[in-house]
Amino acid sequence: MPLLLSSRAVLVPPVPLVSPREARALGLRLSPGIHLRVRHGIYADAPAVARLKPWERYALRVHAFARDHPESTLCLESAAVLHGIPLFGECRDIHVFDAGRRSSRRFGDVAVHTSADPRAVDHVGGIAVTSLLDTVCDLARVLPPAHALAAVDATISPVQVGTLDPTAIAACDTERSSTRGRAKASWVLDHADGRAESPGESVSRAVIDWTGFEHPVLHPVFRYEGFEDRADFLFPTSGAIGESHGWRKYDLDDPDAARRHLAAEKRREDRLRRHHSGFARWDLADALRVEPLMRALRAASVRLARPTDHARLATLRRTPHLLTRARS
C-alpha cells in the first residue's frame, strides 16, 4: 500500500522540546551531549534527535521556531511540514511570510518573505501557515523541479495529500504578479500527475523524462496465473516493468504483517518477471543519483526515445535549499 502523505504532516514535534524552566520543573538537568539546543532556549534529547531522518530534524526546528514565535505565519517548506507535503533532506531555512514588510530579509536561519500578492492563512496543529494552495504554488516556483513535481503530485493525488485540483494550482501561479520562477513552475505543472502514489514515483518520472527514455504507462494492471497484479511503470515498446520503491509502508510496527507483505510482494514480482522480458527495480536514492536508474532501465532493455536534458538533470545536484545533502 502506498504511504499516505497526510501521515507525514508533522503536527507535533517528533522529539519533545523543553525549555530550561520546564526542565527544572521536571527535575531534568540540561547537559551537553545529552540535550541538544534546537533554538535559543529550546532543547531536545540529543540521542533521539540523532535518530531522526533529515526531514524530521527539519520538522523539529520548525516546531521549535513556531513555539518561540507563535505570531509568525510559516510558508514554503516550513508550511509543507504541517501540510504533509513531501520534503527531501533537511532544509536550510525556516520560512516565514510577512505581508507587512517592504522587502524580504534573512535573520540567521530564518528567511522572512513578503509579496505584493496575498497569501491565505490556515492554522494546522495550532500553527499559522500559508494555505495548502499557496504553499504548493510557491514551492513549484522555488524548489528543484523534481522535488517540486513530487510536491505538486502529492497535493493532487487522492492517495497522498490529494485535496487540490491541478487547475487551481495553475490559476494560482498565473495570478501571481511576480514572474520569478514561473518558467520552472510551468514545467512542473505541465508534468504533474494525480496518479502518482509516492514521491519516489514523481522523481522517477522526472528522471526518466530527462534521461530520454520512453515515457512509461503508469500503474498498469496485469492478470496472470489467476492473480491481478499492478506495477508502477510499463515501458510499452520493450514491454519492461519498472518498480520504484521507497516511501512505502510495510507494517514495520508489526513484524509478522511485514513478513507476509514482503512474501506476497516477492510472489507478485516473480509472476511479473515470468511474463515480461525486462524488469527494472530502483529506489528514490537511485533516481536522485540518476546513473543507477539508467543502469536498471538499460538492463531491462528500455529504449531511449529523445535526447538527454542535461540542464534539468543538473538540478538534481543543485540543492542550495538543503542544509545537508542527506535525503530521506
Phi, psi and chi 1 to 4 in degrees:
 res  aa     phi    psi   chi1   chi2   chi3   chi4
   1 MET       -  140.6  -68.3  -69.1  -67.5      -
   2 PRO   -70.0  149.0   24.8  -34.0      -      -
   3 LEU   -71.8  124.3  174.0   65.3      -      -
   4 LEU   -74.2  123.1  -64.6  179.1      -      -
   5 LEU   -66.8  -23.3 -101.5  -67.7      -      -
   6 SER   -59.5  -27.4   57.6      -      -      -
   7 SER   -71.0  -13.1   70.1      -      -      -
   8 ARG   -90.5   -1.8  -70.9 -179.8   62.4   88.4
   9 ALA   -68.8  112.8      -      -      -      -
  10 VAL   -91.0   90.2 -172.1      -      -      -
  11 LEU   -83.7  -17.8  -57.0 -177.8      -      -
  12 VAL  -132.1  157.3  -63.1      -      -      -
  13 PRO   -58.0  135.6  -23.2   33.3      -      -
  14 PRO   -66.5  -18.7   18.9  -29.1      -      -
  15 VAL  -134.0  136.5  171.9      -      -      -
  16 PRO   -56.7  138.0  -26.2   35.2      -      -
  17 LEU  -102.2  145.4  -62.8  168.2      -      -
  18 VAL  -144.5  141.0   62.2      -      -      -
  19 SER   -94.8  163.6   67.8      -      -      -
  20 PRO   -55.7  -39.8  -29.3   37.6      -      -
  21 ARG   -64.0  -43.0  175.2 -178.4  -68.3 -177.7
  22 GLU   -65.6  -37.4  -69.3  166.5  -22.2      -
  23 ALA   -62.1  -43.4      -      -      -      -
  24 ARG   -62.8  -40.6  -72.9 -168.4  -63.4  -90.3
  25 ALA   -64.8  -29.9      -      -      -      -
  26 LEU   -89.2   -3.5  -66.5  169.7      -      -
  27 GLY    76.8   22.4      -      -      -      -
  28 LEU   -95.7  146.0  -63.0  176.5      -      -
  29 ARG  -110.7  117.0 -178.6  177.9  179.2 -179.9
  30 LEU   -74.1  120.0  -61.9  176.7      -      -
  31 SER  -128.8  138.8  -55.4      -      -      -
  32 PRO   -58.6  139.9  -21.9   33.0      -      -
  33 GLY    88.4  -26.0      -      -      -      -
  34 ILE  -102.8  -37.1  -61.7  176.1      -      -
  35 HIS  -121.2  134.1  -64.0   93.9      -      -
  36 LEU  -104.4  133.2  175.2   72.0      -      -
  37 ARG   -79.1  114.7 -167.9 -176.1   80.4  160.1
  38 VAL   -83.8  -44.2 -177.8      -      -      -
  39 ARG  -143.5  172.7  -64.9 -160.7   77.7   77.6
  40 HIS   -56.7  120.4  177.9   72.0      -      -
  41 GLY    78.5    8.9      -      -      -      -
  42 ILE  -132.1  126.1  -57.8  178.0      -      -
  43 TYR  -126.8  162.4  -63.2   81.0      -      -
  44 ALA  -147.6  162.4      -      -      -      -
  45 ASP   -64.7  117.2 -179.3   79.6      -      -
  46 ALA   -61.9  -47.5      -      -      -      -
  47 PRO   -60.1  -36.4  -25.2   36.5      -      -
  48 ALA   -67.3  -40.1      -      -      -      -
  49 VAL   -63.7  -39.0  173.6      -      -      -
  50 ALA   -62.9  -24.8      -      -      -      -
  51 ARG   -85.1   -8.5  -68.9 -169.1  -67.2  -90.4
  52 LEU   -72.4  151.3  -64.8  177.0      -      -
  53 LYS   -72.8  159.4  -64.3  176.3 -178.4  178.5
  54 PRO   -53.5  -45.6  -29.3   36.8      -      -
  55 TRP   -68.7  -26.0   61.8  -92.4      -      -
  56 GLU   -73.2  -34.6  -68.5  173.2  -39.2      -
  57 ARG   -63.8  -38.4  -70.4 -162.1  -61.9  -89.6
  58 TYR   -64.7  -43.0 -179.8   63.7      -      -
  59 ALA   -59.0  -38.3      -      -      -      -
  60 LEU   -63.0  -43.4 -175.1   68.7      -      -
  61 ARG   -63.9  -38.8  -70.2  169.0   50.2 -146.7
  62 VAL   -62.1  -45.7  167.9      -      -      -
  63 HIS   -66.6  -35.6  -84.4  -80.3      -      -
  64 ALA   -65.1  -40.8      -      -      -      -
  65 PHE   -65.1  -46.0  175.5   84.6      -      -
  66 ALA   -62.6  -34.3      -      -      -      -
  67 ARG   -65.9  -38.5  170.7  179.3  166.3  144.5
  68 ASP   -82.2  -21.9 -156.6   30.7      -      -
  69 HIS  -133.6   67.8  -59.1  -86.2      -      -
  70 PRO   -66.2  -14.5   24.0  -34.2      -      -
  71 GLU   -83.3   -9.9   75.0  -70.5  -10.6      -
  72 SER   -80.6  152.4  -64.6      -      -      -
  73 THR  -108.1  118.6  -62.2      -      -      -
  74 LEU   -80.2  150.3  -58.0  179.5      -      -
  75 CYS  -142.3 -179.9   63.6      -      -      -
  76 LEU    49.1 -134.7  -67.7  167.6      -      -
  77 GLU   -61.0  -32.3  -68.4  101.4  -46.0      -
  78 SER   -66.6  -36.9  -58.8      -      -      -
  79 ALA   -72.8  -33.6      -      -      -      -
  80 ALA   -58.6  -34.7      -      -      -      -
  81 VAL   -55.6  -43.9  164.3      -      -      -
  82 LEU   -78.1  -32.7  -81.8  -62.0      -      -
  83 HIS   -79.5  -17.3  -73.7  -58.2      -      -
  84 GLY    85.5   17.8      -      -      -      -
  85 ILE   -74.0  133.9  -62.6  171.8      -      -
  86 PRO   -65.0  139.2   23.7  -34.0      -      -
  87 LEU  -121.7  155.2  -61.9  176.5      -      -
  88 PHE  -119.2  112.8  -61.5   79.8      -      -
  89 GLY    81.0 -173.0      -      -      -      -
  90 GLU   -98.6  116.2 -177.6  175.1   -2.3      -
  91 CYS   -68.9  148.5  -59.5      -      -      -
  92 ARG   -72.8  -41.9 -177.6 -173.6   64.0 -172.9
  93 ASP  -115.6  153.3  -63.4  -35.4      -      -
  94 ILE   -89.5  131.2  -55.9  -64.8      -      -
  95 HIS  -111.4  128.9  -65.2  -79.9      -      -
  96 VAL  -126.3  139.0  175.7      -      -      -
  97 PHE  -106.0  129.0 -176.4   76.8      -      -
  98 ASP  -136.3   99.5 -175.6   -9.2      -      -
  99 ALA   -66.1  -18.5      -      -      -      -
 100 GLY   -83.7   -7.8      -      -      -      -
 101 ARG   -80.9  152.2  -64.4 -167.1   67.8   88.1
 102 ARG   -79.6  -30.8  -69.1 -175.0  177.0 -179.7
 103 SER  -149.3  159.8   61.3      -      -      -
 104 SER   -77.0  147.0  -60.2      -      -      -
 105 ARG  -144.8  162.0  -71.6 -163.9   60.6 -174.2
 106 ARG  -118.6  137.1  178.1 -177.6  -60.6  -81.3
 107 PHE  -128.1   95.2  -56.7   89.5      -      -
 108 GLY    64.3 -122.0      -      -      -      -
 109 ASP   -94.3   13.3   69.5  -21.9      -      -
 110 VAL  -107.5  118.5  178.9      -      -      -
 111 ALA  -102.2  118.0      -      -      -      -
 112 VAL  -101.4  120.9 -177.7      -      -      -
 113 HIS  -107.7  149.0  -53.5  -91.6      -      -
 114 THR  -136.9  169.0 -169.1      -      -      -
 115 SER  -163.8  151.7  172.9      -      -      -
 116 ALA   -72.3  -19.4      -      -      -      -
 117 ASP   -92.3  129.7  -58.9  -56.0      -      -
 118 PRO   -69.7  160.3   27.0  -34.7      -      -
 119 ARG  -123.5  133.9  -57.4  -68.6 -168.5  -86.6
 120 ALA   -73.1  147.8      -      -      -      -
 121 VAL  -119.3  130.1  176.8      -      -      -
 122 ASP  -113.9  163.4  -67.8  -25.3      -      -
 123 HIS  -116.5  116.1  -74.5   80.7      -      -
 124 VAL  -121.0  122.3 -178.0      -      -      -
 125 GLY    61.3   27.8      -      -      -      -
 126 GLY    80.0    7.1      -      -      -      -
 127 ILE  -115.2  135.2  -61.9  173.4      -      -
 128 ALA   -76.0  127.9      -      -      -      -
 129 VAL  -139.7  155.4  -65.0      -      -      -
 130 THR   -63.9  150.6   53.3      -      -      -
 131 SER   -58.8  161.1   69.4      -      -      -
 132 LEU   -56.6  -43.1  180.0   64.2      -      -
 133 LEU   -63.4  -49.3  176.2   59.4      -      -
 134 ASP   -64.3  -38.4  -78.5  -44.0      -      -
 135 THR   -63.5  -48.4  -60.8      -      -      -
 136 VAL   -72.1  -31.2   76.2      -      -      -
 137 CYS   -63.3  -42.5 -175.4      -      -      -
 138 ASP   -65.7  -43.7  -69.8  -23.8      -      -
 139 LEU   -63.4  -35.3  -68.8  174.0      -      -
 140 ALA   -60.8  -26.1      -      -      -      -
 141 ARG   -89.0  -27.8  -71.0 -174.6  169.4 -148.6
 142 VAL  -109.7  -26.4  -57.2      -      -      -
 143 LEU   -77.5  157.2  -72.0 -178.5      -      -
 144 PRO   -54.0  143.2  -24.9   34.5      -      -
 145 PRO   -56.2  -37.6   -6.0    1.7      -      -
 146 ALA   -67.0  -39.6      -      -      -      -
 147 HIS   -66.3  -41.4  -64.6 -167.0      -      -
 148 ALA   -64.8  -37.9      -      -      -      -
 149 LEU   -62.4  -42.1 -177.3   64.3      -      -
 150 ALA   -62.4  -38.5      -      -      -      -
 151 ALA   -65.8  -46.9      -      -      -      -
 152 VAL   -67.9  -44.8  173.5      -      -      -
 153 ASP   -53.7  -43.6  -81.1   -4.9      -      -
 154 ALA   -61.3  -37.4      -      -      -      -
 155 THR   -78.8  -13.9   63.1      -      -      -
 156 ILE  -112.1   -2.7   64.3  175.4      -      -
 157 SER   -88.8  124.5  168.9      -      -      -
 158 PRO   -60.4  -24.6  -22.1   33.1      -      -
 159 VAL   -97.0    4.3  -62.4      -      -      -
 160 GLN  -114.8 -126.4  -61.7 -167.8   57.4      -
 161 VAL   -71.0  -51.2  178.0      -      -      -
 162 GLY    53.8   41.2      -      -      -      -
 163 THR  -114.7   -0.4   59.9      -      -      -
 164 LEU  -110.3  152.8  -64.0 -178.9      -      -
 165 ASP   -95.5  133.5 -172.7  -57.6      -      -
 166 PRO   -58.3  -29.8   15.3  -28.3      -      -
 167 THR   -67.8  -29.8   58.9      -      -      -
 168 ALA   -68.8  -37.9      -      -      -      -
 169 ILE   -67.3  -42.7  -55.4  174.4      -      -
 170 ALA   -62.4  -40.7      -      -      -      -
 171 ALA   -65.8  -39.9      -      -      -      -
 172 CYS   -60.3  -44.3  177.8      -      -      -
 173 ASP   -64.7  -43.1  179.1   64.7      -      -
 174 THR   -64.3  -35.4  -59.4      -      -      -
 175 GLU   -76.3  -14.6  -69.3  165.7    2.8      -
 176 ARG   -67.7  134.0  -66.1  -84.1  163.8   87.9
 177 SER   -72.5  -30.5   58.1      -      -      -
 178 SER   -77.8  140.2  172.0      -      -      -
 179 THR   -97.1   -2.2   59.2      -      -      -
 180 ARG   -64.0  122.8 -174.2  175.9 -177.8 -179.2
 181 GLY    83.7    0.1      -      -      -      -
 182 ARG   -66.2  -38.2 -179.8  168.0  -71.3  168.4
 183 ALA   -63.6  -40.9      -      -      -      -
 184 LYS   -64.2  -45.5 -177.7 -169.3  -62.5 -176.9
 185 ALA   -62.6  -33.8      -      -      -      -
 186 SER   -61.5  -43.9  178.0      -      -      -
 187 TRP   -62.2  -45.7 -178.2   90.9      -      -
 188 VAL   -59.9  -47.5  171.5      -      -      -
 189 LEU   -69.0  -32.5  -65.5  170.5      -      -
 190 ASP   -67.1  -27.2  -75.1  -14.1      -      -
 191 HIS  -107.3   -1.0  -69.3   77.8      -      -
 192 ALA   -64.3  146.0      -      -      -      -
 193 ASP  -145.4  117.8 -164.8  -40.8      -      -
 194 GLY   -70.0   -6.0      -      -      -      -
 195 ARG   -81.8  -10.2  -66.8  173.0  -64.2  173.8
 196 ALA   -60.5  132.1      -      -      -      -
 197 GLU  -107.1   -4.7  -65.6 -174.6  -13.2      -
 198 SER  -159.7  156.2   74.3      -      -      -
 199 PRO   -59.0  -33.8  -25.7   36.3      -      -
 200 GLY   -60.9  -39.0      -      -      -      -
 201 GLU   -64.1  -40.8  -75.2 -174.7   14.7      -
 202 SER   -64.1  -48.4  -59.5      -      -      -
 203 VAL   -62.6  -40.4  172.3      -      -      -
 204 SER   -61.4  -42.4  -64.4      -      -      -
 205 ARG   -59.3  -42.4  -77.8 -159.3  -19.8  -88.2
 206 ALA   -62.5  -46.6      -      -      -      -
 207 VAL   -67.0  -39.7  175.2      -      -      -
 208 ILE   -60.9  -42.1  -70.3  167.3      -      -
 209 ASP   -63.9  -47.7 -179.4   67.1      -      -
 210 TRP   -72.6  -29.2  -60.7  -20.6      -      -
 211 THR   -79.2  -13.6   49.4      -      -      -
 212 GLY    97.6    5.1      -      -      -      -
 213 PHE   -71.6  158.5  -71.7   97.9      -      -
 214 GLU   -62.6  149.1   69.6  170.0  -35.0      -
 215 HIS   -69.3  130.7  -69.2  129.5      -      -
 216 PRO   -85.0  160.6   30.9  -34.2      -      -
 217 VAL   -84.6  132.8  175.5      -      -      -
 218 LEU   -87.6  135.1  -60.9 -173.6      -      -
 219 HIS    52.5   51.3  -54.3  137.9      -      -
 220 PRO   -67.5  150.6   29.0  -36.4      -      -
 221 VAL  -112.7  133.8  175.7      -      -      -
 222 PHE  -123.5  145.3  -56.3   98.1      -      -
 223 ARG  -118.5   99.5  -67.0  170.7  178.0   81.3
 224 TYR  -126.4  137.3  -61.3  136.4      -      -
 225 GLU    55.1   33.6  -56.1  170.0   22.3      -
 226 GLY    83.4    7.4      -      -      -      -
 227 PHE  -120.3  154.6  -68.0   87.9      -      -
 228 GLU  -108.6  113.8 -176.3  173.7  -76.6      -
 229 ASP  -116.8  142.2  -64.8  -40.6      -      -
 230 ARG  -118.1  138.3 -159.7  160.3  164.5  -88.5
 231 ALA  -116.7  166.7      -      -      -      -
 232 ASP   -75.8  -48.0  -69.8  -23.5      -      -
 233 PHE  -138.0  146.3  -57.7  108.0      -      -
 234 LEU  -126.8  126.5  168.9   67.2      -      -
 235 PHE   -95.6  106.4  -64.9   89.6      -      -
 236 PRO   -63.2  -36.8   17.6  -28.4      -      -
 237 THR   -66.1  -45.3  -58.0      -      -      -
 238 SER   -90.0  -18.7   63.3      -      -      -
 239 GLY    76.7   10.6      -      -      -      -
 240 ALA   -75.9  149.0      -      -      -      -
 241 ILE   -99.1  140.0  -64.3  -67.3      -      -
 242 GLY  -121.8  135.6      -      -      -      -
 243 GLU  -127.5  121.0  -67.7  -80.6  -82.1      -
 244 SER  -102.2  115.6  168.9      -      -      -
 245 HIS  -108.0  159.8  -74.9  -99.6      -      -
 246 GLY   115.0  158.3      -      -      -      -
 247 TRP    55.6   30.7  -63.8   68.0      -      -
 248 ARG  -113.4  157.3  -58.0  -69.1  175.8  101.9
 249 LYS  -110.1  116.6 -172.9  173.5 -176.9  178.3
 250 TYR  -114.1   41.6  -73.0  115.1      -      -
 251 ASP    51.5   46.5  -56.5  -55.5      -      -
 252 LEU   -65.4  -20.1  -62.9 -179.0      -      -
 253 ASP   -84.1   -1.3   55.9  -16.9      -      -
 254 ASP  -132.4   92.8 -175.1  -21.4      -      -
 255 PRO   -55.8  -39.5  -24.7   34.3      -      -
 256 ASP   -65.0  -43.5  -69.9  -24.8      -      -
 257 ALA   -64.4  -38.2      -      -      -      -
 258 ALA   -62.8  -43.1      -      -      -      -
 259 ARG   -63.3  -41.7  -79.3 -168.0  -68.6  -89.3
 260 ARG   -64.4  -42.1  -70.0 -167.2  -61.7  -88.8
 261 HIS   -63.3  -46.1 -174.9  105.7      -      -
 262 LEU   -66.5  -35.3  -68.5  171.4      -      -
 263 ALA   -65.6  -42.7      -      -      -      -
 264 ALA   -65.3  -38.0      -      -      -      -
 265 GLU   -63.3  -40.0  177.4   70.0    9.6      -
 266 LYS   -65.1  -41.5  178.4   62.6  166.0   60.5
 267 ARG   -64.6  -40.2  -69.3 -168.3  -66.3  -89.5
 268 ARG   -61.4  -46.2 -178.8 -169.8   73.3   91.1
 269 GLU   -63.7  -41.3 -178.7  173.6  -39.3      -
 270 ASP   -60.8  -40.3  -72.1  -16.7      -      -
 271 ARG   -62.5  -45.2  -81.3 -167.0  -61.2  -86.3
 272 LEU   -63.4  -40.1  -68.9  173.4      -      -
 273 ARG   -64.4  -34.4  -73.5 -178.6 -178.7  -85.4
 274 ARG   -68.0  -23.3  -76.6 -166.3  -70.4  -89.1
 275 HIS  -110.5   -2.4  -66.9  -87.9      -      -
 276 HIS  -131.6  134.5  -68.1  -95.4      -      -
 277 SER   -72.1  -23.7   57.9      -      -      -
 278 GLY  -124.7  139.3      -      -      -      -
 279 PHE  -144.6  119.6 -167.2  100.9      -      -
 280 ALA  -118.3  134.3      -      -      -      -
 281 ARG  -128.2  136.6  175.0 -168.0  -71.9  -84.9
 282 TRP  -151.9  168.9   62.9   86.0      -      -
 283 ASP  -120.9 -177.9   60.7   20.2      -      -
 284 LEU   -60.9  -41.8  175.6   60.0      -      -
 285 ALA   -62.3  -37.5      -      -      -      -
 286 ASP   -62.0  -42.9  -66.3  -26.9      -      -
 287 ALA   -65.5  -41.4      -      -      -      -
 288 LEU   -68.4  -29.3  -70.6  167.1      -      -
 289 ARG   -84.1  -12.5  -70.4 -163.7  -59.5  -91.7
 290 VAL    72.6  -60.4 -179.6      -      -      -
 291 GLU   -59.0  -42.3 -176.0   55.6   35.5      -
 292 PRO   -61.1  -37.2  -26.0   35.9      -      -
 293 LEU   -67.2  -41.4  172.4   54.5      -      -
 294 MET   -62.3  -42.1  -67.6 -176.4   67.9      -
 295 ARG   -61.3  -42.0  -76.4 -161.2  -57.4  -91.2
 296 ALA   -63.5  -41.0      -      -      -      -
 297 LEU   -71.2  -40.6  -66.1  179.5      -      -
 298 ARG   -63.0  -40.3  -74.9 -165.6  -65.5 -102.3
 299 ALA   -64.3  -26.8      -      -      -      -
 300 ALA   -90.5    8.0      -      -      -      -
 301 SER    66.1   28.0  -59.7      -      -      -
 302 VAL   -74.4  136.2  178.9      -      -      -
 303 ARG   -93.2  149.5  -61.2 -179.6 -176.8  179.3
 304 LEU   -78.7  139.5  -68.7  169.6      -      -
 305 ALA  -121.9  -11.4      -      -      -      -
 306 ARG  -162.1  168.6   60.5 -163.0  165.4  -82.0
 307 PRO   -66.1  155.9  -20.1   31.7      -      -
 308 THR   -71.4  138.5  -58.7      -      -      -
 309 ASP   -95.9   84.7 -171.8  -22.4      -      -
 310 HIS   -64.6  -34.7  -66.3  -74.3      -      -
 311 ALA   -62.6  -46.0      -      -      -      -
 312 ARG   -73.7  -34.2  -73.2 -160.1  170.7   94.8
 313 LEU   -60.2  -34.7  -76.3  174.4      -      -
 314 ALA   -64.4  -24.7      -      -      -      -
 315 THR   -67.9  -18.8   64.5      -      -      -
 316 LEU   -68.2  -24.5  -64.8  167.3      -      -
 317 ARG   -94.9  -16.5  -59.8 -171.8  -64.4  -87.7
 318 ARG   -99.3  101.6  -66.3 -164.4  -63.6  -93.1
 319 THR  -130.5   64.0   52.8      -      -      -
 320 PRO   -66.2  -15.8   25.1  -35.1      -      -
 321 HIS   -77.6  -10.3   65.8  -63.3      -      -
 322 LEU   -93.7  143.8  -65.4 -177.0      -      -
 323 LEU   -72.9  -38.1 -176.7   63.4      -      -
 324 THR  -132.7  173.5   68.6      -      -      -
 325 ARG   -89.2    2.3  -67.0  -55.1  177.3  103.9
 326 ALA   -66.3  144.3      -      -      -      -
 327 ARG  -129.7  143.9  -66.4 -178.5  171.8   97.6
 328 SER   -77.9      -   57.9      -      -      -
